[in-house]
Amino acid sequence: MVESKRRVGVRIDEIRITPLASREQVKILVLLHAPSAPWRIEVEALDGDHVVAHTEEETNAATANLTLNITDAKLWSPSSPHLYTLRMRLYEGEELLDEIESYAGLRDVELRKGRVWLNGKPIYLAMVLDQGYWPESYLAAPSDEALRLDVEMTKKFGFNGSRKHQKIEDPRWLYWCDRLGLLVWGEMPNARQWSSQAEERLAAEWKRAIMRDYNQPCIIAWVPVNESMGFPRLGREHPGQYAFIERMVAMTRQIDQRRPVIDNDGWEHTDITDICAIHDYTPTAGLLRKRYQDTLTGGALPSHVWIGNKPLFVLGSRYRGQPIMLTEVGGFLMIPPDTPPDERDMLYRFYISINTHEELLRKYRDLMEGIASLKFLAGFCYTQLTDIEQELNGLLIYDRTPKVPPEKIAEINRELFDVNT
């Protein structure tokens, strides 16, 4: 009876999947809900119905590390999002105690020579900002179909990635990104006010988010902080706030050593960010080239970002050769026809406004031609996928109706950036 009771709760509790595309391997850490005792764990990878790799391990602990070697492996990418089914079984002797199923996509992400590399080749990141709101249900998706539609529309517009903005999204959205092939930056929502308690809660929730989403092949970067939100004195060189952001980067790397970390997306970077992510709403190609004319001729980046009073680096930090991306651009706001100018949202004081959808398409092309001329860039992120409440700057209306034909935007992205989705 004691043995039977002990077996009731024994199971595979957690798995951590680490793809190593260059080695054609999948590393799997298995954590058991069990005592340290003799266990046998089997893992197999399937391509369709065909088993392409198998391994097993006997352990006297409640953990095990296994490696699947997949000959002639099919790699995961936006243009070919191949996924292998994984099956894991837990045995005590010959008795099967638990069996679970998951999946893995083999892909490597590296930063080299000022570029992002996917599976050993440089890839230009043409991304779109996605905040994940719906008019009928706000932050909660109304259906699985709605989550899938946003991924499909992103790819139809010719983007190969999405910056999920300040939201730990529903895992089903990540599933569709894995299944359909969309690169993702995972980003943490931030507190609006700084305090030691806010730091503790932010760190705890961020750790849980990374652990939850670690296995998703679509995620290629982590963003613990955006635009210094919750850290208002970084620009005034607050050493405590600066140190905490660096601790967030360090904690992220302790959990995940194979994805880059953007410390503070937008501005006020520390000395250890993996990507120099700049928010720049300069509205035209001509003004954009003028702004970065020194950088184009081998000089330094501007010391402050587009908004004027925000330094790019703080507290003695400096640019050290990381890939440079403009991770918020565009933001062209439709003018609401029934709202007088003095009643419009304050956003209209900062961003360029447009009157027609045809004007949106013209301004998009012009801006992208400017971005394409900045050869030092590793990519961009356009603001944004959908309208949201007062933010009427989406490529889609809030109800997901396209403002312009998606194929027109996709054509521009292919022509200027050779984006293959």
VOPAGU-2260 file (C-alpha; in pm, 1 decimal, decimal comma):
REM VOPAGU-2260
SITE   aa  ch    i         X         Y         Z
SITE  MET   A    0       0,0       0,0       0,0
SITE  VAL   A    1     284,8     241,3      76,5
SITE  GLU   A    2     440,9     175,5    -264,2
SITE  SER   A    3     109,2     231,3    -438,1
SITE  LYS   A    4      56,7     564,1    -262,9
SITE  ARG   A    5     406,3     675,3    -354,3
SITE  ARG   A    6     340,5     607,1    -722,9
SITE  VAL   A    7      22,0     812,0    -736,7
SITE  GLY   A    8     204,0    1146,0    -756,0
SITE  VAL   A    9     512,6    1035,4    -949,8
SITE  ARG   A   10     526,3    1206,2   -1289,2
SITE  ILE   A   11     728,3    1412,0   -1532,8
SITE  ASP   A   12     692,6    1756,4   -1378,9
SITE  GLU   A   13     883,5    1986,7   -1613,7
SITE  ILE   A   14    1101,8    1974,7   -1922,8
SITE  ARG   A   15    1346,6    2226,6   -2066,0
SITE  ILE   A   16    1419,1    2191,5   -2436,4
SITE  THR   A   17    1738,1    2344,2   -2578,4
SITE  PRO   A   18    1789,9    2310,3   -2955,0
SITE  LEU   A   19    2143,3    2301,2   -3094,9
SITE  ALA   A   20    2086,6    2328,0   -3466,9
SITE  SER   A   21    2454,4    2337,5   -3564,7
SITE  ARG   A   22    2505,1    2001,8   -3390,7
SITE  GLU   A   23    2171,6    1855,7   -3503,1
SITE  GLN   A   24    2088,4    1795,3   -3138,6
SITE  VAL   A   25    1808,9    1860,4   -2894,6
SITE  LYS   A   26    1908,9    1879,0   -2529,1
SITE  ILE   A   27    1632,3    1796,0   -2280,9
SITE  LEU   A   28    1639,8    1850,4   -1906,8
SITE  VAL   A   29    1371,0    1643,2   -1735,8
SITE  LEU   A   30    1258,1    1729,6   -1384,3
SITE  LEU   A   31    1048,7    1466,7   -1204,7
SITE  HIS   A   32     784,2    1505,5    -938,7
SITE  ALA   A   33     938,2    1215,1    -753,6
SITE  PRO   A   34    1200,3    1126,3    -494,1
SITE  SER   A   35    1556,6    1040,1    -586,7
SITE  ALA   A   36    1523,3     673,0    -677,9
SITE  PRO   A   37    1591,8     441,1    -973,7
SITE  TRP   A   38    1398,7     572,5   -1275,0
SITE  ARG   A   39    1425,9     519,0   -1650,2
SITE  ILE   A   40    1336,3     796,6   -1893,2
SITE  GLU   A   41    1288,4     747,4   -2266,0
SITE  VAL   A   42    1265,8    1026,4   -2522,9
SITE  GLU   A   43    1201,5    1004,9   -2894,9
SITE  ALA   A   44    1168,5    1257,7   -3172,7
SITE  LEU   A   45     920,1    1205,6   -3454,0
SITE  ASP   A   46     894,8    1367,9   -3796,2
SITE  GLY   A   47     532,6    1303,7   -3875,4
SITE  ASP   A   48     479,5     938,7   -3781,1
SITE  HIS   A   49     843,6     843,8   -3829,3
SITE  VAL   A   50    1076,0     814,3   -3528,8
SITE  VAL   A   51    1398,2     992,8   -3623,9
SITE  ALA   A   52    1583,1     984,4   -3289,7
SITE  HIS   A   53    1562,7     794,2   -2963,3
SITE  THR   A   54    1749,8     802,5   -2635,0
SITE  GLU   A   55    1700,5     685,8   -2279,5
SITE  GLU   A   56    1868,3     727,3   -1944,8
SITE  GLU   A   57    1860,4     549,1   -1613,8
SITE  THR   A   58    1896,1     779,3   -1317,2
SITE  ASN   A   59    1890,7     757,8    -940,9
SITE  ALA   A   60    1792,5    1122,7    -911,1
SITE  ALA   A   61    1475,4    1319,0    -977,0
SITE  THR   A   62    1640,1    1488,1   -1276,7
SITE  ALA   A   63    1793,1    1371,2   -1601,0
SITE  ASN   A   64    1974,4    1526,9   -1896,2
SITE  LEU   A   65    1917,0    1363,8   -2233,0
SITE  THR   A   66    2039,7    1435,8   -2585,6
SITE  LEU   A   67    1859,2    1354,0   -2907,9
SITE  ASN   A   68    2079,2    1332,5   -3218,0
SITE  ILE   A   69    1878,1    1394,1   -3534,6
SITE  THR   A   70    2057,6    1303,2   -3856,6
SITE  ASP   A   71    1996,3    1540,3   -4148,9
SITE  ALA   A   72    1785,0    1756,5   -3923,1
SITE  LYS   A   73    1528,7    1993,9   -4070,4
SITE  LEU   A   74    1585,8    2336,0   -3918,8
SITE  TRP   A   75    1320,8    2580,7   -3796,4
SITE  SER   A   76    1295,4    2926,9   -3955,4
SITE  PRO   A   77    1019,5    3172,1   -4054,0
SITE  SER   A   78    1017,7    3038,1   -4410,1
SITE  SER   A   79    1031,8    2673,4   -4297,9
SITE  PRO   A   80     897,2    2634,4   -3943,1
SITE  HIS   A   81     960,8    2262,0   -3908,0
SITE  LEU   A   82     869,9    2108,4   -3574,2
SITE  TYR   A   83     957,5    1765,7   -3438,4
SITE  THR   A   84     716,9    1589,4   -3204,2
SITE  LEU   A   85     878,0    1480,8   -2876,9
SITE  ARG   A   86     750,2    1190,6   -2667,1
SITE  MET   A   87     880,6    1127,2   -2316,7
SITE  ARG   A   88     809,5     827,6   -2096,5
SITE  LEU   A   89     891,2     764,5   -1731,9
SITE  TYR   A   90     941,1     406,4   -1613,4
SITE  GLU   A   91    1001,1     233,8   -1282,6
SITE  GLY   A   92    1152,1     -92,0   -1391,9
SITE  GLU   A   93     925,3    -201,8   -1676,3
SITE  GLU   A   94     617,6     -17,1   -1549,7
SITE  LEU   A   95     517,3     293,9   -1741,9
SITE  LEU   A   96     431,1     567,1   -1489,2
SITE  ASP   A   97     387,7     873,3   -1709,2
SITE  GLU   A   98     400,1     980,2   -2073,4
SITE  ILE   A   99     392,5    1333,3   -2217,2
SITE  GLU   A  100     418,4    1487,9   -2563,3
SITE  SER   A  101     571,0    1817,5   -2673,7
SITE  TYR   A  102     758,4    1952,5   -2974,7
SITE  ALA   A  103    1089,3    2112,8   -3066,0
SITE  GLY   A  104    1215,6    2334,6   -3344,0
SITE  LEU   A  105    1587,7    2318,6   -3422,1
SITE  ARG   A  106    1729,2    2667,2   -3458,9
SITE  ASP   A  107    2032,4    2862,2   -3339,6
SITE  VAL   A  108    2037,2    3235,6   -3262,5
SITE  GLU   A  109    2365,0    3427,6   -3249,8
SITE  LEU   A  110    2488,8    3785,0   -3266,5
SITE  ARG   A  111    2789,4    3832,5   -3491,9
SITE  LYS   A  112    2945,3    4120,1   -3684,8
SITE  GLY   A  113    2669,2    4359,7   -3587,8
SITE  ARG   A  114    2395,4    4129,0   -3718,8
SITE  VAL   A  115    2150,4    3869,3   -3591,1
SITE  TRP   A  116    2227,0    3521,7   -3722,6
SITE  LEU   A  117    1971,2    3242,1   -3750,4
SITE  ASN   A  118    2096,2    2891,2   -3816,3
SITE  GLY   A  119    2441,0    3014,2   -3915,3
SITE  LYS   A  120    2320,8    3284,4   -4158,8
SITE  PRO   A  121    2257,5    3657,5   -4106,1
SITE  ILE   A  122    1890,8    3752,2   -4101,2
SITE  TYR   A  123    1747,3    4101,7   -4120,5
SITE  LEU   A  124    1474,9    4142,1   -3858,5
SITE  ALA   A  125    1169,2    4309,8   -4011,1
SITE  MET   A  126     939,2    4313,3   -3710,6
SITE  VAL   A  127     610,1    4468,1   -3608,7
SITE  LEU   A  128     498,2    4586,5   -3266,5
SITE  ASP   A  129     205,2    4381,1   -3137,7
SITE  GLN   A  130      34,6    4476,0   -2811,1
SITE  GLY   A  131    -223,6    4199,4   -2812,8
SITE  TYR   A  132    -551,0    4387,0   -2749,8
SITE  TRP   A  133    -894,8    4314,2   -2893,1
SITE  PRO   A  134   -1196,1    4550,0   -2895,0
SITE  GLU   A  135   -1433,0    4287,2   -2754,2
SITE  SER   A  136   -1204,8    4140,1   -2486,0
SITE  TYR   A  137    -908,8    4376,3   -2430,7
SITE  LEU   A  138    -596,3    4184,3   -2315,9
SITE  ALA   A  139    -762,9    3841,8   -2326,6
SITE  ALA   A  140    -795,7    3698,2   -2675,0
SITE  PRO   A  141   -1156,2    3624,2   -2771,7
SITE  SER   A  142   -1056,2    3289,3   -2924,9
SITE  ASP   A  143    -771,9    3070,2   -3039,9
SITE  GLU   A  144    -864,0    3170,1   -3394,9
SITE  ALA   A  145    -802,7    3537,0   -3304,9
SITE  LEU   A  146    -452,9    3454,7   -3181,9
SITE  ARG   A  147    -376,4    3262,7   -3497,9
SITE  LEU   A  148    -515,5    3541,8   -3717,2
SITE  ASP   A  149    -274,2    3797,9   -3570,8
SITE  VAL   A  150      20,2    3571,2   -3653,0
SITE  GLU   A  151    -112,9    3507,9   -4003,2
SITE  MET   A  152    -170,9    3878,5   -4067,3
SITE  THR   A  153     179,9    3965,0   -3945,1
SITE  LYS   A  154     325,6    3724,4   -4199,7
SITE  LYS   A  155      89,8    3844,8   -4475,1
SITE  PHE   A  156     226,9    4195,8   -4424,1
SITE  GLY   A  157     572,8    4052,7   -4490,0
SITE  PHE   A  158     720,3    4075,2   -4139,9
SITE  ASN   A  159     936,7    3791,2   -4011,4
SITE  GLY   A  160     908,1    3885,3   -3644,1
SITE  SER   A  161     691,1    4035,3   -3375,1
SITE  ARG   A  162     784,3    4234,9   -3069,7
SITE  LYS   A  163     510,0    4136,3   -2825,8
SITE  HIS   A  164     494,4    4468,3   -2648,0
SITE  GLN   A  165     487,0    4466,9   -2268,0
SITE  LYS   A  166     274,7    4155,7   -2245,8
SITE  ILE   A  167     335,8    3794,1   -2150,0
SITE  GLU   A  168     107,7    3657,1   -2417,5
SITE  ASP   A  169    -120,7    3356,0   -2410,4
SITE  PRO   A  170      86,0    3040,4   -2480,7
SITE  ARG   A  171    -143,5    2961,9   -2773,5
SITE  TRP   A  172     -15,0    3272,5   -2954,1
SITE  LEU   A  173     337,6    3141,6   -2907,7
SITE  TYR   A  174     221,5    2802,7   -3034,2
SITE  TRP   A  175      98,8    2961,9   -3356,9
SITE  CYS   A  176     424,6    3155,7   -3390,1
SITE  ASP   A  177     609,2    2823,9   -3358,4
SITE  ARG   A  178     375,3    2645,4   -3597,7
SITE  LEU   A  179     349,8    2918,1   -3864,0
SITE  GLY   A  180     702,1    3062,3   -3834,3
SITE  LEU   A  181     726,4    3401,4   -3666,7
SITE  LEU   A  182    1026,4    3527,1   -3469,5
SITE  VAL   A  183     937,1    3677,3   -3130,8
SITE  TRP   A  184    1090,8    3909,7   -2875,4
SITE  GLY   A  185     943,7    3820,9   -2536,4
SITE  GLU   A  186     889,8    4133,9   -2327,7
SITE  MET   A  187     790,7    4203,6   -1967,8
SITE  PRO   A  188     517,6    4449,2   -1861,8
SITE  ASN   A  189     663,0    4703,8   -1623,2
SITE  ALA   A  190     555,1    4883,1   -1310,8
SITE  ARG   A  191     480,8    5251,3   -1356,2
SITE  GLN   A  192     642,2    5348,7   -1027,2
SITE  TRP   A  193     977,6    5242,6    -890,8
SITE  SER   A  194    1017,4    5090,8    -544,1
SITE  SER   A  195    1208,5    4803,2    -388,5
SITE  GLN   A  196     884,0    4605,3    -376,8
SITE  ALA   A  197     821,2    4672,9    -744,5
SITE  GLU   A  198    1170,2    4544,4    -823,1
SITE  GLU   A  199    1109,6    4223,4    -629,4
SITE  ARG   A  200     777,7    4158,4    -799,0
SITE  LEU   A  201     913,6    4242,1   -1143,3
SITE  ALA   A  202    1207,1    4004,5   -1103,0
SITE  ALA   A  203     987,4    3723,7    -969,2
SITE  GLU   A  204     730,4    3751,3   -1247,7
SITE  TRP   A  205     997,4    3786,2   -1517,3
SITE  LYS   A  206    1167,8    3468,6   -1396,2
SITE  ARG   A  207     838,1    3280,2   -1416,9
SITE  ALA   A  208     775,7    3414,1   -1766,8
SITE  ILE   A  209    1115,8    3301,5   -1896,4
SITE  MET   A  210    1074,8    2958,8   -1740,8
SITE  ARG   A  211     724,9    2920,6   -1884,9
SITE  ASP   A  212     824,5    3016,9   -2239,2
SITE  TYR   A  213    1179,7    2881,0   -2251,2
SITE  ASN   A  214    1085,6    2590,3   -2481,6
SITE  GLN   A  215     928,6    2803,9   -2758,2
SITE  PRO   A  216    1157,8    2802,6   -3065,3
SITE  CYS   A  217     993,6    3121,2   -3196,0
SITE  ILE   A  218    1136,2    3331,9   -2912,0
SITE  ILE   A  219    1479,3    3463,8   -3010,2
SITE  ALA   A  220    1531,2    3747,2   -2756,9
SITE  TRP   A  221    1421,1    3864,1   -2413,0
SITE  VAL   A  222    1329,8    4221,1   -2312,3
SITE  PRO   A  223    1294,6    4269,3   -1933,6
SITE  VAL   A  224    1238,7    4649,2   -1946,8
SITE  ASN   A  225    1092,6    4891,3   -2202,5
SITE  GLU   A  226    1159,6    5267,1   -2221,4
SITE  SER   A  227    1276,0    5286,8   -1858,7
SITE  MET   A  228     916,2    5235,3   -1744,4
SITE  GLY   A  229     926,3    5191,0   -1369,1
SITE  PHE   A  230    1278,8    5332,9   -1363,8
SITE  PRO   A  231    1223,8    5707,3   -1413,7
SITE  ARG   A  232    1559,4    5827,5   -1283,3
SITE  LEU   A  233    1790,0    5632,6   -1511,4
SITE  GLY   A  234    1847,1    5943,3   -1719,2
SITE  ARG   A  235    1947,7    6124,1   -1400,6
SITE  GLU   A  236    2199,1    5849,5   -1330,1
SITE  HIS   A  237    2029,0    5667,3   -1045,4
SITE  PRO   A  238    2282,1    5392,3    -958,2
SITE  GLY   A  239    2027,6    5171,6    -782,0
SITE  GLN   A  240    1788,0    5162,2   -1076,8
SITE  TYR   A  241    2077,3    5109,5   -1317,2
SITE  ALA   A  242    2210,3    4821,3   -1107,5
SITE  PHE   A  243    1870,7    4653,5   -1096,0
SITE  ILE   A  244    1835,8    4655,9   -1475,4
SITE  GLU   A  245    2177,5    4495,3   -1502,6
SITE  ARG   A  246    2064,4    4235,9   -1246,6
SITE  MET   A  247    1759,3    4163,5   -1460,9
SITE  VAL   A  248    1988,3    4097,5   -1757,4
SITE  ALA   A  249    2211,5    3874,5   -1544,5
SITE  MET   A  250    1915,8    3676,6   -1410,2
SITE  THR   A  251    1782,5    3626,1   -1763,0
SITE  ARG   A  252    2119,0    3491,5   -1875,8
SITE  GLN   A  253    2140,2    3259,9   -1576,7
SITE  ILE   A  254    1816,0    3097,8   -1689,9
SITE  ASP   A  255    1879,1    3112,4   -2065,4
SITE  GLN   A  256    2227,9    3128,7   -2208,7
SITE  ARG   A  257    2126,7    3094,5   -2572,6
SITE  ARG   A  258    1911,8    3400,0   -2639,3
SITE  PRO   A  259    2022,6    3765,6   -2645,4
SITE  VAL   A  260    1886,2    4007,5   -2385,1
SITE  ILE   A  261    1787,2    4368,3   -2455,3
SITE  ASP   A  262    1822,7    4541,2   -2119,1
SITE  ASN   A  263    1597,4    4845,0   -2171,6
SITE  ASP   A  264    1435,9    4866,3   -2512,3
SITE  GLY   A  265    1431,3    5214,9   -2658,8
SITE  TRP   A  266    1691,7    5421,1   -2474,6
SITE  GLU   A  267    1900,3    5460,9   -2156,7
SITE  HIS   A  268    2092,5    5138,3   -2211,2
SITE  THR   A  269    2331,8    4991,8   -1959,3
SITE  ASP   A  270    2677,8    4863,3   -2049,7
SITE  ILE   A  271    2565,8    4501,7   -2098,8
SITE  THR   A  272    2275,8    4507,3   -2344,5
SITE  ASP   A  273    2318,3    4253,1   -2625,2
SITE  ILE   A  274    2137,6    4469,1   -2882,3
SITE  CYS   A  275    2134,4    4847,2   -2907,2
SITE  ALA   A  276    1758,7    4898,6   -2944,2
SITE  ILE   A  277    1656,2    5252,9   -3039,1
SITE  HIS   A  278    1306,4    5401,0   -3055,8
SITE  ASP   A  279    1300,8    5657,1   -3334,4
SITE  TYR   A  280     984,2    5809,2   -3478,1
SITE  THR   A  281    1164,5    6032,0   -3725,8
SITE  PRO   A  282     891,2    6047,6   -3993,6
SITE  THR   A  283    1069,4    6059,9   -4330,6
SITE  ALA   A  284    1360,3    5899,1   -4511,1
SITE  GLY   A  285    1532,4    6233,4   -4561,7
SITE  LEU   A  286    1517,6    6330,3   -4195,4
SITE  LEU   A  287    1626,9    5983,1   -4092,0
SITE  ARG   A  288    1938,0    5996,2   -4311,7
SITE  LYS   A  289    2017,7    6342,3   -4179,9
SITE  ARG   A  290    1983,0    6225,1   -3820,9
SITE  TYR   A  291    2226,9    5937,0   -3873,9
SITE  GLN   A  292    2461,2    6100,1   -4126,0
SITE  ASP   A  293    2761,5    6075,0   -3891,6
SITE  THR   A  294    2691,1    5707,5   -3821,6
SITE  LEU   A  295    2661,6    5637,8   -4194,6
SITE  THR   A  296    3014,3    5767,6   -4248,7
SITE  GLY   A  297    3164,3    5561,7   -3966,8
SITE  GLY   A  298    3098,9    5801,0   -3679,8
SITE  ALA   A  299    2918,6    5749,9   -3352,4
SITE  LEU   A  300    2549,5    5704,1   -3294,4
SITE  PRO   A  301    2355,0    6012,6   -3180,7
SITE  SER   A  302    2396,2    6049,6   -2805,4
SITE  HIS   A  303    2021,9    6104,4   -2754,3
SITE  VAL   A  304    1723,7    5940,5   -2916,0
SITE  TRP   A  305    1448,2    6090,4   -3129,2
SITE  ILE   A  306    1245,1    6227,8   -2840,2
SITE  GLY   A  307    1533,9    6461,6   -2752,5
SITE  ASN   A  308    1595,8    6436,3   -2379,9
SITE  LYS   A  309    1654,2    6062,7   -2354,2
SITE  PRO   A  310    2020,8    5953,2   -2366,5
SITE  LEU   A  311    2097,8    5636,3   -2557,9
SITE  PHE   A  312    2335,9    5512,7   -2286,2
SITE  VAL   A  313    2354,3    5612,6   -1918,8
SITE  LEU   A  314    2592,7    5618,4   -1621,8
SITE  GLY   A  315    2914,3    5590,1   -1824,9
SITE  SER   A  316    2788,0    5309,2   -2047,5
SITE  ARG   A  317    2865,3    5322,4   -2418,2
SITE  TYR   A  318    2805,0    5146,4   -2745,6
SITE  ARG   A  319    3035,2    4844,1   -2781,8
SITE  GLY   A  320    2963,5    4710,4   -3128,9
SITE  GLN   A  321    2632,6    4536,1   -3064,2
SITE  PRO   A  322    2375,9    4496,0   -3343,4
SITE  ILE   A  323    2177,8    4819,7   -3380,8
SITE  MET   A  324    1803,2    4812,0   -3439,1
SITE  LEU   A  325    1534,0    5077,0   -3460,8
SITE  THR   A  326    1281,8    4891,0   -3247,6
SITE  GLU   A  327     998,6    5142,9   -3272,8
SITE  VAL   A  328     946,6    5336,5   -3596,2
SITE  GLY   A  329     654,3    5476,0   -3792,3
SITE  GLY   A  330     349,6    5520,8   -3572,3
SITE  PHE   A  331     159,2    5717,6   -3837,8
SITE  LEU   A  332    -167,9    5822,8   -3673,7
SITE  MET   A  333    -496,2    5836,9   -3863,8
SITE  ILE   A  334    -677,8    6162,7   -3795,7
SITE  PRO   A  335   -1019,0    6083,6   -3644,3
SITE  PRO   A  336   -1275,4    6260,5   -3865,6
SITE  ASP   A  337   -1520,5    6348,0   -3588,5
SITE  THR   A  338   -1273,0    6476,2   -3327,4
SITE  PRO   A  339   -1167,9    6844,3   -3323,6
SITE  PRO   A  340    -789,9    6903,1   -3304,3
SITE  ASP   A  341    -805,5    7032,9   -2946,5
SITE  GLU   A  342    -982,2    6714,0   -2833,7
SITE  ARG   A  343    -742,3    6465,5   -2991,6
SITE  ASP   A  344    -518,9    6244,8   -2782,3
SITE  MET   A  345    -179,8    6386,8   -2681,3
SITE  LEU   A  346     -14,2    6134,4   -2914,0
SITE  TYR   A  347    -101,7    6366,9   -3200,4
SITE  ARG   A  348     147,3    6618,1   -3060,5
SITE  PHE   A  349     438,9    6380,4   -3113,1
SITE  TYR   A  350     364,5    6155,6   -3410,6
SITE  ILE   A  351     299,0    6229,0   -3774,7
SITE  SER   A  352     -68,5    6225,7   -3871,8
SITE  ILE   A  353    -228,4    6100,3   -4193,0
SITE  ASN   A  354    -571,3    6142,5   -4348,5
SITE  THR   A  355    -603,2    5844,4   -4581,2
SITE  HIS   A  356    -493,9    5485,2   -4611,8
SITE  GLU   A  357    -321,7    5568,2   -4940,2
SITE  GLU   A  358    -112,1    5822,9   -4752,2
SITE  LEU   A  359     -20,1    5552,4   -4499,9
SITE  LEU   A  360     117,5    5332,7   -4777,5
SITE  ARG   A  361     321,1    5618,6   -4927,2
SITE  LYS   A  362     467,1    5716,0   -4592,2
SITE  TYR   A  363     546,3    5353,2   -4510,2
SITE  ARG   A  364     745,8    5312,7   -4831,0
SITE  ASP   A  365     931,7    5639,9   -4780,5
SITE  LEU   A  366    1023,2    5553,5   -4421,4
SITE  MET   A  367    1134,4    5202,7   -4515,4
SITE  GLU   A  368    1353,2    5338,3   -4793,6
SITE  GLY   A  369    1521,9    5553,3   -4531,2
SITE  ILE   A  370    1568,4    5260,0   -4294,4
SITE  ALA   A  371    1704,8    5042,9   -4575,0
SITE  SER   A  372    1965,7    5310,6   -4649,9
SITE  LEU   A  373    2102,3    5285,1   -4293,1
SITE  LYS   A  374    2331,0    4992,3   -4368,1
SITE  PHE   A  375    2452,1    4966,3   -4009,3
SITE  LEU   A  376    2107,8    4847,5   -3893,5
SITE  ALA   A  377    2032,8    4483,9   -3813,4
SITE  GLY   A  378    1656,9    4539,2   -3835,1
SITE  PHE   A  379    1355,0    4743,4   -3732,7
SITE  CYS   A  380    1018,6    4712,4   -3558,8
SITE  TYR   A  381     726,0    4903,0   -3708,0
SITE  THR   A  382     459,4    5056,0   -3482,1
SITE  GLN   A  383     221,5    4881,3   -3504,3
SITE  LEU   A  384      10,2    4583,0   -3611,3
SITE  THR   A  385    -333,3    4704,0   -3497,7
SITE  ASP   A  386    -508,3    5017,6   -3382,1
SITE  ILE   A  387    -563,7    5016,4   -3006,4
SITE  GLU   A  388    -819,5    5248,4   -2850,0
SITE  GLN   A  389    -676,2    5598,7   -2910,2
SITE  GLU   A  390    -363,2    5467,7   -3087,3
SITE  LEU   A  391    -488,1    5479,5   -3445,1
SITE  ASN   A  392    -152,7    5388,7   -3597,4
SITE  GLY   A  393    -199,7    5021,8   -3685,5
SITE  LEU   A  394    -176,5    4853,2   -4021,8
SITE  LEU   A  395    -503,0    4691,7   -3914,3
SITE  ILE   A  396    -808,8    4862,1   -3773,9
SITE  TYR   A  397    -886,8    4746,2   -3418,6
SITE  ASP   A  398   -1128,4    4482,6   -3558,1
SITE  ARG   A  399    -842,1    4345,2   -3775,5
SITE  THR   A  400    -960,8    4496,4   -4104,1
SITE  PRO   A  401    -652,8    4589,9   -4313,1
SITE  LYS   A  402    -610,1    4960,5   -4385,0
SITE  VAL   A  403    -394,0    4881,7   -4686,6
SITE  PRO   A  404    -356,6    4558,6   -4884,8
SITE  PRO   A  405    -113,8    4339,6   -4686,7
SITE  GLU   A  406      59,4    4232,1   -5007,8
SITE  LYS   A  407     157,4    4596,3   -5073,8
SITE  ILE   A  408     344,1    4619,5   -4741,7
SITE  ALA   A  409     492,0    4272,3   -4797,3
SITE  GLU   A  410     617,0    4379,6   -5140,9
SITE  ILE   A  411     800,0    4676,0   -4987,2
SITE  ASN   A  412     957,2    4456,2   -4719,4
SITE  ARG   A  413    1074,6    4198,6   -4974,0
SITE  GLU   A  414    1207,2    4461,6   -5212,7
SITE  LEU   A  415    1401,0    4663,6   -4953,8
SITE  PHE   A  416    1502,5    4403,8   -4696,3
SITE  ASP   A  417    1481,6    4072,2   -4879,3
SITE  VAL   A  418    1244,9    3941,7   -4612,0
SITE  ASN   A  419    1136,6    3584,2   -4674,4
SITE  THR   A  420     841,9    3473,6   -4463,9
